[in-house]
Amino acid sequence: MQTDSQYKGYFVLLIFLLIAMFFVNISSGSVSIPINEIFNAFFGSGASKQTWQYILIEYRLPKAITAILAGGGLAVSGLLMQTLFRNPLAGPFVLGLSSGASLGVAILILGASTFGGFLGSLLLSEWSLVLASALGSFLVLLSVLAVTFKIKDTMAILIIGLMFGSVTSAVVSVLSYFSNAEQLQQYIFWSFGSLGNQSWSGVSILCLCFFVGLFLAIFSSKSLNALLLGENYAKSMGLQIKKTTFVIILATSILAGSITAFVGPIAFVGLAVPHLVRQFYKTSNHFILLPAVLLCGALLMLACDTVAQLPFSELTLPINAITSLIGAPVVIWLLVRKRKLFF
């Protein structure tokens, strides 16, 4: 076990690294902007070039904030799911939320030719993909929440969530079969994930969803600690299992669903980050794990986005590919080491 001073030291280090990576991310891209110009743009009279000011305020700053919210939110969601199901391979999308979002987008993009011109006209809307993704996640959420009132066994809820994912994936496959190459390409680009092209209104909505989900997660910290000792022990402490499960699933759904709606499905962050944090902090106390996972997730997503930007190049790699390239080796490393994962 670590001491309180060691925990504080880790948190200070994480905050410092997060701030440093934030400015590295802001300064990177096809147009290199000096650090002093960034400080002038944010805290002074503005950057010396109007184009730099526009790039920083209208493009890079919203993208960096989106990366922090997405990374932190997915990491917290992964921690909640791993604790609830006591499964080290559970992630934020085990309830089928990502599949539901994919189905909503697939119906909008791939169903345009199948269902007529109405869906095609919706594609012209700026918020069309966000709304379709959010609606798909919301419908799956309602289904999962309905199940939680009927079934007491959390493992059964996990299996049902996976089945929802299988059904929606099957429908997407059918839609893909009847779609043309242009529609398939648009859908595949969405599935790659993207942190860019976020308006300030979109970032504001994502912030609201993020803080609501985070509040519910923090509110559940004591319950999460009790669940680690088993449901029977938690019940003996007066914990209402059904109510706790409902709140945890709701928090995960708000976080993962809203993030997927705005940036697309992002893999491995929610799965890998909680394990990484446990390796360093060596604790199962969620009052410590939650802020640590939040900071590490945000840091990792900023780092992945910086790599994906390919500095001094106009090309940008899919963020989903970068997170998978980093996350998959981490999970393999954890399994090979066979360390205790607090489950």
Buried (B, 14 or more C-beta within 10 A) or exposed (E): EBEEEEBEEBBEEBEEBBEEBBBBBBBBBEBEBEEEBBEBBBEEEBBEEEEBBEBBBEBBBBBBBBBBBBBBBBBBBBBBBBBBBBBBEBBBBBBBBBBBBBBBBBBBBBBBBEEEEEBBEBBEEEBBBBBBBBBBBBBBBEBBBEBBEEBEEBEEBBBBBBEBBEBBBEBBEEBBEEBEEEBBEBBEEBBBBBBBEBEEEBBEBBBEBBBBBBEBBBEBBBBBBBBBEEBEEBEEEEBEBEEBBBBBBBBBBBBBBBBBBBBBBBBBBBBBBBBBBBBBBEBBBBEBBBBBBBBBBBBBBBBBBBBBBBEEEEEBBBBBBBBBEBBBEBBEBBEEEEEEBBE
